[in-house]
Amino acid sequence: MNLGGVGYTLPAVVAVVVVCLVELMWLRTGLFHRPAYWLSMLIVLGFQIPVDGWLTDLDAPIIIYNPDHILGLRFPFDIPVEDFLFGFALVTAVLLGWERTRQRQEEARQ
């Protein structure tokens, strides 16, 4: 049964959309406007690419994805594009949680 990327792609896209909507419509921490956030994301990518590339390398994969559950777009080093979406959502959600906690602590001190 070919799901056309629904099995892994759809949840990855939904995760990104949900995290972005939570920030833009509810938390409003301003995280997306900070250069430090985007620098953090570049640092994450700097580590994610070699590690994920090693894990998903099609010549000797450690992690094997069902091709019926991903789009099939792989770059660089055979990394499924969905991995970057989940990585973005995960790291952003954690940073949003930290930032919101920090803001609440500052509000409580005032």
Secondary structure, DSSP 8 states (H G I E B T S, - for coil): ---TTTTTHHHHHHHHHHHHHIIIIII---GGG-HHHHHHHHHHHHHHHHHHHHHH-TTS-SS---GGGS---B-STT-BHHHHHHHHHHHHHHHHHHHHHHHHHHHHH-
